[in-house]
């Protein structure tokens, strides 16, 4: 391996509570019932529009202005994004360990690009990410490999020399589509069964295990 590319939500940061609160503020303002935190792991991962559509009452989708609801959600998320969100325990040390072993580091997320940059700068100010990309209107979202190939070109590495680390089926599908080592994390929003079924080549239980993939010693 020459590079490790990471998903953000559910992999580097536990952001579920703040995402849920922003959605619930949007729902409440529209007169819809708030959603319990437990439903959000299956709502996230496909980008902001899919998150909003899944949270809205199904019977409203045919008549709701989804773009307007997305904008409302994002306004609320500007207020909530760092209230409860924290890096997972041990992840900062793992990133430093990879860097010390010569690995190039990057982030590729389906979170909107501006929020992806904001979160990485705030929660990982000392981590030397060489490139951070979120969802952009002119680039297909994961699991399409376009963003992953863009990162490889920027880093000057081949996809086969990269690992993609994530917590969902979309992340594992992205890694497979890009020809990267698919590494699934057990501490995220989804489960091990989903990761394995979606093509995970490695499953890690703790952030230290990611470093073990490089060093071979735990």
Phi, psi and omega in degrees: 000141175243341183211149174237123178250133187243141161292164182255288183290126181086354179239305177265322183232144173268095188248007191300316184297320181286324174298314181297318181296320178295317177298315183293328175294321176297313180298314183298320180295334179268359181084015179263156180291146174291153181257141177291151182303326185297342181273346189287332177305327180273352179273331189267162173118332183260011181103170190290322181295316178297322178301312181295317181297321181290330182278333180290149174305131184306325183289351181264350189296328182288339185243343182288149171272094187297320180300320179294321179292323176299315179298320178295316178302314183295326175296318178292323181294331174302332181270337188249348197302337181239014181294309183243346185293136177215153170297146175297145181302126177091350185288323179296320178294323178294318178299318178296320178297320177295317179299317180295336179266013173088009181279138171279143186239140179209166177231135173226116186229155169272001172291146178311143188304315183298318179290325178298314177298316182299313182293318180295320179294320184283313187272341181227058184295337183255004181269125185278064172295129181277333176206139179231121181232132171250193181289131178231148187295336185261007180230130179300144179285163169304141016270009172300136186277004186304313180295323178294319178293324177298319179294317179302316180297318180294325181275344182073037180230159175275148177306325181292346177262011183243150168250139171249127187246123181204180187241007186225170176299323179299320180294317180292320177297320176301313181300315179297315181298327181271352183075032180253163173291121182271114182244116179261139180256136184277349185269001187274205187278341183246184185248170182298322182300317178297318181297313181294319181294338183262005173110013179300128176271333178225142173240127180247140183267327179227159176303327178302329182295335178293318179295326179298332178297334179267312187278331185076002181230130178246000000 
